């Protein structure tokens, strides 16, 4: 899947709603970071968008599920990594 600017914009909009600990449910503000990526890409609800390297995915799930002061803080703390990881399955998992 090619990641487009529309996908990036959608991810940013979802992160503006916050992220939860654990997988969550497929509703803005009620998902973990990887589920938000799946949602933005039009994939089924889950925590494996397929475009992310397995090692980064595991790292990000651990960070997402750490203690944060709020769901908004979790989303802001994860924002740059959420975008940077896109397409990493090609580069990292070679």
N, C-alpha and C positions, 0 to 999 in steps of 0.2 A: 504494500500500500504506500502510495506517495503521500507524504505529510504536506498539507497546504497551509497557506496563511489563514484560511478559514478555520482549519483545525486548531491552529495556535490561538486564534481569537476565542474560539469556543472553550478551549482549556483555560485561558485566562478568566473568562466569564464564570466558569465553574469554580475556579479557585477563589474568586471574589465572594463566593457563597460559603466558603469554609470547607474543611475536610474533617472526617471523623476517624476515630481509632477503629480498626477492624474494617472488613469489607463494606459494611453498610448496605444501603439499598439504593436502587437506581433513580435517585432524585437529587437535584442540585442541593448542595449543603449537607447531604446525608451519605456521602461516599468517601472511601479512602482515595489516596492519590492515584493508584493504578486503575481503580474502578472509574474515576473521573476521566482518565485518559481513554479507557474503553468507551465510555459514554460519548465523549467528544468525537471519537472516530467512528461512531455508529456501530460498535461491536456489542455483542451480548454482555450483560452485567457479569463482571468477573475481575480478577486482579492480574490477568496476563494478556496485555494488549498485543503481544506477539512482535511488536517492533522494538522491544526493549531487551537488552542483553540480560540473561538470567542472573548474572552476578549483580548487576545494577538493580534489577527488580527486587532481589532479595534484600539488598542494602536499603532500598527505599521503603520497603514494607516495614523493616525494622525501625527506621527513622520515623515513618508515619505513625507507627504504633507506640512510640515513646511518649512519655508524659510531656504535654504542651500546656501552656497556660490557658489556651482556648482553641476552639476549632478554627477560628480566623488566624490565630498565630501559627497553627500547624500549616495552614494553606500558604501563608506568606513565607514561612520558613522553607517550604518545599517548592515554591513557585519556580525558581530558576532551574533547579534540578529536574523538575517535572518536564520542562521544555527541553533542556539539554540532553536528556536521555532518549528522546525520540530518534529512532533509526539506529540506536546503538547496537542492536542485535547483529548488524552487518559488520560493524567495526570492532566490537569488543569480543564477540563470540566466534571469532575466526579460528 
